[in-house]
Amino acid sequence: MMTPLLISDQLPDSSSGEDLIMAKTATFAVVHFSVAFTVGYAVTGSILVGSALALIEPAVNTVAFYFHELGWQKFEAHKATLAEAFANRV
């Protein structure tokens, strides 16, 4: 069975977490723009409407995804502290 190639496998060890977040954000944007255009065009039959949807909706979601990833990165950095804090509350 073939194992999937992960983007993190292609980045040098010196890459920061920020570089990985930006790479994931960029690839997410490409996929999202493609899906938004395809759905918009399939539903309306209009290249103009499909293009407008492909530009507006994914652009907003891409920015949201970037901040979502930053939030998860902060969560991972403080996971032990959070676990201890919640354990002491019970």
C-alpha positions in Angstrom: 0.0 0.0 0.0 1.3 3.4 -0.9 1.7 5.9 1.9 0.5 9.5 1.2 3.1 12.2 0.7 2.6 14.9 3.3 3.6 18.5 2.7 5.5 18.4 6.0 7.7 15.6 4.5 8.8 18.1 1.7 9.7 21.0 4.0 13.3 21.3 5.3 13.8 20.8 9.0 14.6 24.5 9.4 11.1 25.5 8.4 9.2 27.2 11.1 5.7 26.4 12.1 4.7 29.6 10.5 6.1 28.4 7.1 4.0 25.2 7.4 0.9 27.2 8.2 1.4 29.4 5.2 2.0 26.4 2.9 -1.1 24.7 4.2 -3.1 28.0 3.8 -1.9 28.4 0.2 -2.8 24.8 -0.8 -6.2 25.1 1.0 -6.9 28.2 -1.0 -6.2 26.5 -4.4 -8.5 23.6 -3.5 -11.2 25.9 -2.1 -11.2 28.3 -5.1 -11.5 25.3 -7.5 -14.4 23.8 -5.5 -16.2 27.1 -5.2 -16.0 27.8 -8.9 -17.1 24.2 -9.8 -20.1 24.4 -7.5 -21.1 27.9 -8.5 -20.9 27.0 -12.2 -22.7 23.7 -11.8 -25.6 25.3 -9.9 -26.0 28.4 -12.1 -24.4 27.5 -15.4 -22.8 30.9 -15.4 -19.0 31.3 -15.6 -19.4 34.9 -14.2 -21.3 33.7 -11.1 -19.0 30.8 -10.7 -16.0 33.1 -10.9 -17.4 35.6 -8.5 -18.1 32.8 -6.0 -14.6 31.4 -6.5 -13.1 34.7 -5.6 -15.2 36.0 -2.7 -16.1 33.0 -0.6 -12.8 31.2 -0.6 -10.8 34.4 0.0 -12.7 35.0 3.2 -12.4 31.3 4.2 -8.7 31.3 3.5 -8.1 34.2 5.9 -10.3 32.4 8.5 -8.3 29.2 8.0 -5.0 31.0 8.7 -6.3 32.3 12.0 -7.8 28.9 12.8 -4.4 27.3 12.3 -2.7 29.9 14.5 -5.3 29.1 17.2 -4.5 25.4 17.0 -0.8 26.1 17.1 -1.3 28.1 20.3 -3.5 25.3 21.8 -0.8 22.7 21.0 1.9 24.9 22.6 -0.2 25.2 25.8 -1.8 21.8 25.9 0.0 20.6 29.0 -0.8 23.8 30.9 -4.5 23.5 29.9 -4.7 19.8 30.9 -3.2 20.6 34.3 -5.6 23.5 34.8 -8.6 21.4 33.9 -7.4 18.5 36.0 -7.1 20.7 39.1 -10.7 22.0 38.7 -12.3 18.6 39.1 
